[in-house]
Amino acid sequence: WENEQLHSLEERGRLLLSLQFLPPVCPDDADANGGGGGGESRRRGGLCVGVKRCAHLAAMDVNGFSDPYVKIYLKPDIQKKSKHKTAVMKKTLNPEFNEEFFYEISLSELSKKTLEVTVWDHDLGRSNDFIGKADHRR
């Protein structure tokens, strides 16, 4: 049954992410390392999400391409303050984003959150098309 379910899912592309929890840096450590390199929020620690690239995305436009971008949310987030999105890459099914986003959050709070990652096709003058989302599989 599980194999049948997996085969019935339409694959709409691949997404490469990097996730890293950066622990808080003590002010003394930051001074010893020439300022810490991560600014004030880095001192408090948090989750660094790297949106690297997509491959073999579904074509959503009549030209056989898509204009993809990626949105990420750290949920639950009623006010959508955790929303981040990449730049739009025009006319490609294999976009290279190489963008990083930082969520200032403690490890204990992070354990109560879920990262939602979706891929969209940007359309001018109408609603953007949903391409897919990253699912957790066991």
TIVO-2410 file (N, C-alpha, C; in nm, 3 decimals):
# residues 138
REC num residu      c1      c2      c3 atome chaine
REC   1      W   0.081  -0.119   0.000     N      A
REC   1      W   0.000   0.000   0.000    CA      A
REC   1      W   0.086   0.127   0.000     C      A
REC   2      E   0.192   0.128   0.086     N      A
REC   2      E   0.279   0.245   0.093    CA      A
REC   2      E   0.349   0.270  -0.040     C      A
REC   3      N   0.397   0.163  -0.105     N      A
REC   3      N   0.462   0.180  -0.235    CA      A
REC   3      N   0.364   0.237  -0.338     C      A
REC   4      E   0.240   0.189  -0.336     N      A
REC   4      E   0.139   0.238  -0.429    CA      A
REC   4      E   0.113   0.387  -0.405     C      A
REC   5      Q   0.108   0.428  -0.278     N      A
REC   5      Q   0.087   0.568  -0.244    CA      A
REC   5      Q   0.202   0.654  -0.295     C      A
REC   6      L   0.325   0.608  -0.277     N      A
REC   6      L   0.441   0.684  -0.322    CA      A
REC   6      L   0.441   0.700  -0.473     C      A
REC   7      H   0.405   0.595  -0.546     N      A
REC   7      H   0.405   0.602  -0.692    CA      A
REC   7      H   0.292   0.690  -0.744     C      A
REC   8      S   0.184   0.704  -0.668     N      A
REC   8      S   0.072   0.784  -0.714    CA      A
REC   8      S   0.098   0.934  -0.697     C      A
REC   9      L   0.197   0.971  -0.617     N      A
REC   9      L   0.230   1.112  -0.599    CA      A
REC   9      L   0.306   1.163  -0.721     C      A
REC  10      E   0.262   1.276  -0.772     N      A
REC  10      E   0.329   1.335  -0.887    CA      A
REC  10      E   0.450   1.414  -0.838     C      A
REC  11      E   0.566   1.380  -0.889     N      A
REC  11      E   0.685   1.457  -0.853    CA      A
REC  11      E   0.690   1.582  -0.939     C      A
REC  12      R   0.705   1.696  -0.874     N      A
REC  12      R   0.704   1.824  -0.944    CA      A
REC  12      R   0.838   1.895  -0.933     C      A
REC  13      G   0.941   1.821  -0.892     N      A
REC  13      G   1.074   1.880  -0.886    CA      A
REC  13      G   1.145   1.845  -0.757     C      A
REC  14      R   1.267   1.893  -0.746     N      A
REC  14      R   1.350   1.871  -0.629    CA      A
REC  14      R   1.393   2.005  -0.572     C      A
REC  15      L   1.417   2.006  -0.440     N      A
REC  15      L   1.456   2.128  -0.369    CA      A
REC  15      L   1.572   2.095  -0.277     C      A
REC  16      L   1.678   2.175  -0.283     N      A
REC  16      L   1.792   2.156  -0.194    CA      A
REC  16      L   1.797   2.270  -0.093     C      A
REC  17      L   1.788   2.232   0.035     N      A
REC  17      L   1.793   2.327   0.147    CA      A
REC  17      L   1.910   2.292   0.236     C      A
REC  18      S   1.957   2.389   0.313     N      A
REC  18      S   2.049   2.361   0.423    CA      A
REC  18      S   1.988   2.420   0.549     C      A
REC  19      L   1.994   2.343   0.657     N      A
REC  19      L   1.941   2.387   0.785    CA      A
REC  19      L   2.050   2.377   0.889     C      A
REC  20      Q   2.067   2.484   0.967     N      A
REC  20      Q   2.170   2.482   1.070    CA      A
REC  20      Q   2.121   2.564   1.188     C      A
REC  21      F   2.128   2.503   1.307     N      A
REC  21      F   2.099   2.580   1.428    CA      A
REC  21      F   2.229   2.639   1.478     C      A
REC  22      L   2.231   2.770   1.492     N      A
REC  22      L   2.350   2.841   1.541    CA      A
REC  22      L   2.327   2.878   1.687     C      A
REC  23      P   2.406   2.822   1.778     N      A
REC  23      P   2.386   2.851   1.921    CA      A
REC  23      P   2.421   2.996   1.953     C      A
REC  24      P   2.368   3.044   2.065     N      A
REC  24      P   2.400   3.182   2.105    CA      A
REC  24      P   2.550   3.200   2.124     C      A
REC  25      V   2.596   3.320   2.092     N      A
REC  25      V   2.737   3.355   2.111    CA      A
REC  25      V   2.744   3.453   2.228     C      A
REC  26      C   2.831   3.425   2.324     N      A
REC  26      C   2.851   3.517   2.436    CA      A
REC  26      C   2.917   3.644   2.385     C      A
REC  27      P   2.881   3.761   2.440     N      A
REC  27      P   2.945   3.886   2.397    CA      A
REC  27      P   3.097   3.880   2.409     C      A
REC  28      D   3.148   3.810   2.512     N      A
REC  28      D   3.293   3.798   2.529    CA      A
REC  28      D   3.355   3.721   2.412     C      A
REC  29      D   3.288   3.613   2.367     N      A
REC  29      D   3.335   3.534   2.254    CA      A
REC  29      D   3.335   3.616   2.127     C      A
REC  30      A   3.231   3.698   2.108     N      A
REC  30      A   3.221   3.779   1.987    CA      A
REC  30      A   3.335   3.880   1.982     C      A
REC  31      D   3.368   3.941   2.097     N      A
REC  31      D   3.477   4.038   2.101    CA      A
REC  31      D   3.610   3.971   2.072     C      A
REC  32      A   3.630   3.850   2.122     N      A
REC  32      A   3.755   3.778   2.102    CA      A
REC  32      A   3.773   3.736   1.956     C      A
REC  33      N   3.661   3.720   1.883     N      A
REC  33      N   3.667   3.678   1.743    CA      A
REC  33      N   3.649   3.793   1.646     C      A
REC  34      G   3.679   3.913   1.690     N      A
REC  34      G   3.671   4.026   1.599    CA      A
REC  34      G   3.529   4.071   1.569     C      A
REC  35      G   3.440   4.063   1.664     N      A
REC  35      G   3.305   4.114   1.644    CA      A
REC  35      G   3.202   4.008   1.621     C      A
REC  36      G   3.240   3.884   1.601     N      A
REC  36      G   3.142   3.777   1.588    CA      A
REC  36      G   3.093   3.751   1.449     C      A
REC  37      G   3.095   3.850   1.359     N      A
REC  37      G   3.059   3.828   1.221    CA      A
REC  37      G   2.912   3.804   1.193     C      A
REC  38      G   2.827   3.795   1.296     N      A
REC  38      G   2.687   3.766   1.271    CA      A
REC  38      G   2.593   3.872   1.320     C      A
REC  39      G   2.645   3.983   1.372     N      A
REC  39      G   2.558   4.088   1.419    CA      A
REC  39      G   2.490   4.054   1.550     C      A
REC  40      E   2.402   4.142   1.592     N      A
REC  40      E   2.333   4.129   1.719    CA      A
REC  40      E   2.246   4.003   1.725     C      A
REC  41      S   2.172   3.973   1.619     N      A
REC  41      S   2.083   3.857   1.623    CA      A
REC  41      S   2.160   3.727   1.633     C      A
REC  42      R   2.277   3.721   1.574     N      A
REC  42      R   2.360   3.601   1.582    CA      A
REC  42      R   2.400   3.573   1.727     C      A
REC  43      R   2.416   3.677   1.806     N      A
REC  43      R   2.453   3.659   1.948    CA      A
REC  43      R   2.344   3.583   2.023     C      A
REC  44      R   2.219   3.596   1.980     N      A
REC  44      R   2.108   3.530   2.048    CA      A
REC  44      R   2.084   3.389   1.994     C      A
REC  45      G   2.142   3.355   1.884     N      A
REC  45      G   2.127   3.222   1.826    CA      A
REC  45      G   1.999   3.207   1.745     C      A
REC  46      G   1.993   3.099   1.667     N      A
REC  46      G   1.873   3.075   1.589    CA      A
REC  46      G   1.896   2.978   1.475     C      A
REC  47      L   1.797   2.970   1.388     N      A
REC  47      L   1.796   2.878   1.276    CA      A
REC  47      L   1.835   2.951   1.148     C      A
REC  48      C   1.934   2.896   1.079     N      A
REC  48      C   1.976   2.949   0.950    CA      A
REC  48      C   1.925   2.853   0.842     C      A
REC  49      V   1.842   2.905   0.751     N      A
REC  49      V   1.784   2.825   0.643    CA      A
REC  49      V   1.846   2.872   0.511     C      A
REC  50      G   1.913   2.782   0.445     N      A
REC  50      G   1.971   2.813   0.314    CA      A
REC  50      G   1.885   2.751   0.205     C      A
REC  51      V   1.835   2.834   0.115     N      A
REC  51      V   1.762   2.787  -0.002    CA      A
REC  51      V   1.863   2.784  -0.115     C      A
REC  52      K   1.909   2.665  -0.149     N      A
REC  52      K   2.019   2.651  -0.245    CA      A
REC  52      K   1.970   2.651  -0.389     C      A
REC  53      R   1.893   2.547  -0.427     N      A
REC  53      R   1.850   2.538  -0.566    CA      A
REC  53      R   1.734   2.440  -0.580     C      A
REC  54      C   1.671   2.444  -0.695     N      A
REC  54      C   1.568   2.347  -0.734    CA      A
REC  54      C   1.613   2.280  -0.862     C      A
REC  55      A   1.559   2.162  -0.888     N      A
REC  55      A   1.591   2.090  -1.011    CA      A
REC  55      A   1.467   2.021  -1.064     C      A
REC  56      H   1.455   2.018  -1.193     N      A
REC  56      H   1.347   1.946  -1.262    CA      A
REC  56      H   1.208   1.991  -1.217     C      A
REC  57      L   1.189   2.123  -1.202     N      A
REC  57      L   1.058   2.173  -1.161    CA      A
REC  57      L   0.956   2.152  -1.273     C      A
REC  58      A   0.831   2.146  -1.236     N      A
REC  58      A   0.723   2.136  -1.333    CA      A
REC  58      A   0.711   2.267  -1.410     C      A
REC  59      A   0.690   2.258  -1.539     N      A
REC  59      A   0.668   2.377  -1.622    CA      A
REC  59      A   0.526   2.426  -1.599     C      A
REC  60      M   0.511   2.550  -1.559     N      A
REC  60      M   0.379   2.606  -1.528    CA      A
REC  60      M   0.333   2.709  -1.631     C      A
REC  61      D   0.424   2.754  -1.716     N      A
REC  61      D   0.389   2.855  -1.816    CA      A
REC  61      D   0.383   2.793  -1.955     C      A
REC  62      V   0.312   2.859  -2.046     N      A
REC  62      V   0.294   2.805  -2.181    CA      A
REC  62      V   0.425   2.797  -2.259     C      A
REC  63      N   0.527   2.872  -2.216     N      A
REC  63      N   0.657   2.868  -2.284    CA      A
REC  63      N   0.740   2.745  -2.244     C      A
REC  64      G   0.686   2.658  -2.159     N      A
REC  64      G   0.756   2.537  -2.117    CA      A
REC  64      G   0.849   2.558  -1.999     C      A
REC  65      F   0.845   2.676  -1.939     N      A
REC  65      F   0.928   2.706  -1.823    CA      A
REC  65      F   0.840   2.750  -1.706     C      A
REC  66      S   0.904   2.790  -1.599     N      A
REC  66      S   0.840   2.853  -1.485    CA      A
REC  66      S   0.924   2.972  -1.444     C      A
REC  67      D   0.868   3.058  -1.363     N      A
REC  67      D   0.940   3.171  -1.302    CA      A
REC  67      D   0.938   3.146  -1.151     C      A
REC  68      P   1.019   3.051  -1.103     N      A
REC  68      P   1.003   3.004  -0.965    CA      A
REC  68      P   1.064   3.095  -0.859     C      A
REC  69      Y   1.003   3.084  -0.740     N      A
REC  69      Y   1.058   3.141  -0.619    CA      A
REC  69      Y   1.015   3.050  -0.504     C      A
REC  70      V   1.084   3.063  -0.390     N      A
REC  70      V   1.057   2.978  -0.274    CA      A
REC  70      V   1.012   3.065  -0.158     C      A
REC  71      K   0.907   3.019  -0.086     N      A
REC  71      K   0.860   3.085   0.035    CA      A
REC  71      K   0.884   2.992   0.153     C      A
REC  72      I   0.926   3.050   0.264     N      A
REC  72      I   0.943   2.971   0.386    CA      A
REC  72      I   0.872   3.041   0.502     C      A
REC  73      Y   0.812   2.959   0.589     N      A
REC  73      Y   0.746   3.005   0.711    CA      A
REC  73      Y   0.789   2.915   0.825     C      A
REC  74      L   0.803   2.971   0.943     N      A
REC  74      L   0.826   2.894   1.063    CA      A
REC  74      L   0.693   2.895   1.139     C      A
REC  75      K   0.620   2.784   1.134     N      A
REC  75      K   0.484   2.778   1.188    CA      A
REC  75      K   0.480   2.705   1.321     C      A
REC  76      P   0.383   2.733   1.407     N      A
REC  76      P   0.273   2.826   1.385    CA      A
REC  76      P   0.318   2.972   1.391     C      A
REC  77      D   0.256   3.053   1.307     N      A
REC  77      D   0.290   3.195   1.295    CA      A
REC  77      D   0.167   3.268   1.241     C      A
REC  78      I   0.078   3.305   1.329     N      A
REC  78      I  -0.050   3.364   1.290    CA      A
REC  78      I  -0.031   3.495   1.213     C      A
REC  79      Q   0.064   3.577   1.254     N      A
REC  79      Q   0.082   3.708   1.190    CA      A
REC  79      Q   0.178   3.703   1.070     C      A
REC  80      K   0.226   3.587   1.037     N      A
REC  80      K   0.316   3.566   0.922    CA      A
REC  80      K   0.443   3.653   0.929     C      A
REC  81      K   0.492   3.676   1.051     N      A
REC  81      K   0.615   3.753   1.067    CA      A
REC  81      K   0.737   3.672   1.026     C      A
REC  82      S   0.723   3.539   1.018     N      A
REC  82      S   0.837   3.455   0.984    CA      A
REC  82      S   0.848   3.431   0.834     C      A
REC  83      K   0.762   3.496   0.757     N      A
REC  83      K   0.760   3.474   0.611    CA      A
REC  83      K   0.886   3.531   0.546     C      A
REC  84      H   0.950   3.447   0.466     N      A
REC  84      H   1.062   3.491   0.384    CA      A
REC  84      H   1.041   3.435   0.245     C      A
REC  85      K   1.091   3.504   0.144     N      A
REC  85      K   1.086   3.447   0.010    CA      A
REC  85      K   1.209   3.489  -0.068     C      A
REC  86      T   1.246   3.402  -0.160     N      A
REC  86      T   1.363   3.426  -0.244    CA      A
REC  86      T   1.326   3.520  -0.357     C      A
REC  87      A   1.425   3.557  -0.433     N      A
REC  87      A   1.403   3.631  -0.557    CA      A
REC  87      A   1.338   3.537  -0.659     C      A
REC  88      V   1.269   3.594  -0.756     N      A
REC  88      V   1.210   3.517  -0.865    CA      A
REC  88      V   1.317   3.493  -0.971     C      A
REC  89      M   1.329   3.368  -1.015     N      A
REC  89      M   1.421   3.333  -1.123    CA      A
REC  89      M   1.338   3.312  -1.250     C      A
REC  90      K   1.365   3.392  -1.351     N      A
REC  90      K   1.283   3.391  -1.472    CA      A
REC  90      K   1.318   3.274  -1.565     C      A
REC  91      K   1.216   3.216  -1.626     N      A
REC  91      K   1.225   3.116  -1.733    CA      A
REC  91      K   1.326   3.005  -1.707     C      A
REC  92      T   1.304   2.931  -1.599     N      A
REC  92      T   1.394   2.820  -1.567    CA      A
REC  92      T   1.318   2.711  -1.493     C      A
REC  93      L   1.365   2.590  -1.509     N      A
REC  93      L   1.313   2.477  -1.432    CA      A
REC  93      L   1.419   2.428  -1.333     C      A
REC  94      N   1.537   2.492  -1.336     N      A
REC  94      N   1.649   2.454  -1.249    CA      A
REC  94      N   1.712   2.579  -1.187     C      A
REC  95      P   1.636   2.652  -1.105     N      A
REC  95      P   1.687   2.778  -1.050    CA      A
REC  95      P   1.794   2.759  -0.943     C      A
REC  96      E   1.890   2.850  -0.941     N      A
REC  96      E   1.994   2.858  -0.838    CA      A
REC  96      E   1.963   2.981  -0.754     C      A
REC  97      F   1.923   2.959  -0.628     N      A
REC  97      F   1.888   3.071  -0.541    CA      A
REC  97      F   2.005   3.115  -0.454     C      A
REC  98      N   2.066   3.022  -0.382     N      A
REC  98      N   2.178   3.051  -0.293    CA      A
REC  98      N   2.149   3.170  -0.200     C      A
REC  99      E   2.035   3.162  -0.133     N      A
REC  99      E   1.994   3.266  -0.038    CA      A
REC  99      E   1.982   3.204   0.101     C      A
REC 100      E   2.014   3.284   0.203     N      A
REC 100      E   2.003   3.238   0.341    CA      A
REC 100      E   1.910   3.329   0.419     C      A
REC 101      F   1.833   3.268   0.510     N      A
REC 101      F   1.741   3.341   0.596    CA      A
REC 101      F   1.765   3.298   0.739     C      A
REC 102      F   1.756   3.393   0.831     N      A
REC 102      F   1.786   3.365   0.971    CA      A
REC 102      F   1.664   3.390   1.058     C      A
REC 103      Y   1.630   3.292   1.141     N      A
REC 103      Y   1.524   3.306   1.240    CA      A
REC 103      Y   1.588   3.310   1.378     C      A
REC 104      E   1.574   3.423   1.445     N      A
REC 104      E   1.624   3.434   1.582    CA      A
REC 104      E   1.527   3.359   1.673     C      A
REC 105      I   1.573   3.245   1.727     N      A
REC 105      I   1.485   3.160   1.806    CA      A
REC 105      I   1.570   3.068   1.892     C      A
REC 106      S   1.522   3.036   2.011     N      A
REC 106      S   1.595   2.944   2.098    CA      A
REC 106      S   1.570   2.801   2.052     C      A
REC 107      L   1.657   2.711   2.091     N      A
REC 107      L   1.644   2.570   2.053    CA      A
REC 107      L   1.515   2.511   2.111     C      A
REC 108      S   1.480   2.549   2.234     N      A
REC 108      S   1.357   2.496   2.295    CA      A
REC 108      S   1.233   2.545   2.221     C      A
REC 109      E   1.231   2.670   2.177     N      A
REC 109      E   1.117   2.721   2.099    CA      A
REC 109      E   1.114   2.658   1.960     C      A
REC 110      L   1.230   2.636   1.902     N      A
REC 110      L   1.238   2.577   1.769    CA      A
REC 110      L   1.177   2.437   1.766     C      A
REC 111      S   1.190   2.364   1.877     N      A
REC 111      S   1.137   2.228   1.883    CA      A
REC 111      S   0.984   2.226   1.874     C      A
REC 112      K   0.919   2.341   1.895     N      A
REC 112      K   0.774   2.350   1.887    CA      A
REC 112      K   0.726   2.402   1.751     C      A
REC 113      K   0.818   2.423   1.658     N      A
REC 113      K   0.785   2.485   1.530    CA      A
REC 113      K   0.802   2.386   1.415     C      A
REC 114      T   0.740   2.419   1.303     N      A
REC 114      T   0.753   2.343   1.179    CA      A
REC 114      T   0.793   2.440   1.069     C      A
REC 115      L   0.891   2.402   0.991     N      A
REC 115      L   0.932   2.485   0.877    CA      A
REC 115      L   0.852   2.443   0.755     C      A
REC 116      E   0.775   2.535   0.700     N      A
REC 116      E   0.699   2.510   0.578    CA      A
REC 116      E   0.773   2.572   0.460     C      A
REC 117      V   0.801   2.492   0.359     N      A
REC 117      V   0.875   2.538   0.242    CA      A
REC 117      V   0.790   2.509   0.118     C      A
REC 118      T   0.756   2.614   0.043     N      A
REC 118      T   0.676   2.596  -0.078    CA      A
REC 118      T   0.746   2.662  -0.196     C      A
REC 119      V   0.718   2.609  -0.315     N      A
REC 119      V   0.776   2.662  -0.439    CA      A
REC 119      V   0.660   2.711  -0.526     C      A
REC 120      W   0.677   2.830  -0.582     N      A
REC 120      W   0.572   2.896  -0.658    CA      A
REC 120      W   0.624   2.943  -0.793     C      A
REC 121      D   0.533   2.956  -0.889     N      A
REC 121      D   0.562   3.016  -1.019    CA      A
REC 121      D   0.502   3.156  -1.019     C      A
REC 122      H   0.586   3.256  -1.039     N      A
REC 122      H   0.541   3.396  -1.039    CA      A
REC 122      H   0.471   3.427  -1.171     C      A
REC 123      D   0.352   3.485  -1.161     N      A
REC 123      D   0.276   3.527  -1.279    CA      A
REC 123      D   0.238   3.673  -1.264     C      A
REC 124      L   0.262   3.752  -1.367     N      A
REC 124      L   0.225   3.893  -1.364    CA      A
REC 124      L   0.075   3.909  -1.389     C      A
REC 125      G   0.011   3.990  -1.307     N      A
REC 125      G  -0.128   4.024  -1.329    CA      A
REC 125      G  -0.229   3.918  -1.291     C      A
REC 126      R  -0.185   3.805  -1.235     N      A
REC 126      R  -0.278   3.703  -1.189    CA      A
REC 126      R  -0.215   3.626  -1.073     C      A
REC 127      S  -0.290   3.533  -1.018     N      A
REC 127      S  -0.240   3.458  -0.903    CA      A
REC 127      S  -0.120   3.373  -0.940     C      A
REC 128      N  -0.025   3.367  -0.850     N      A
REC 128      N   0.092   3.281  -0.871    CA      A
REC 128      N   0.049   3.135  -0.861     C      A
REC 129      D   0.118   3.049  -0.937     N      A
REC 129      D   0.085   2.907  -0.941    CA      A
REC 129      D   0.168   2.830  -0.838     C      A
REC 130      F   0.102   2.745  -0.764     N      A
REC 130      F   0.168   2.657  -0.668    CA      A
REC 130      F   0.238   2.545  -0.744     C      A
REC 131      I   0.368   2.527  -0.721     N      A
REC 131      I   0.442   2.417  -0.785    CA      A
REC 131      I   0.451   2.299  -0.689     C      A
REC 132      G   0.485   2.324  -0.564     N      A
REC 132      G   0.494   2.214  -0.470    CA      A
REC 132      G   0.546   2.257  -0.335     C      A
REC 133      K   0.560   2.160  -0.244     N      A
REC 133      K   0.612   2.189  -0.111    CA      A
REC 133      K   0.704   2.075  -0.068     C      A
REC 134      A   0.790   2.107   0.024     N      A
REC 134      A   0.881   2.006   0.079    CA      A
REC 134      A   0.806   1.930   0.187     C      A
REC 135      D   0.801   1.797   0.175     N      A
REC 135      D   0.734   1.712   0.271    CA      A
REC 135      D   0.836   1.633   0.351     C      A
REC 136      H   0.804   1.609   0.476     N      A
REC 136      H   0.887   1.523   0.559    CA      A
REC 136      H   0.844   1.380   0.535     C      A
REC 137      R   0.938   1.295   0.498     N      A
REC 137      R   0.908   1.153   0.478    CA      A
REC 137      R   0.994   1.072   0.572     C      A
REC 138      R   0.934   0.968   0.629     N      A
REC 138      R   1.010   0.884   0.722    CA      A
REC 138      R   1.068   0.764   0.652     C      A
***
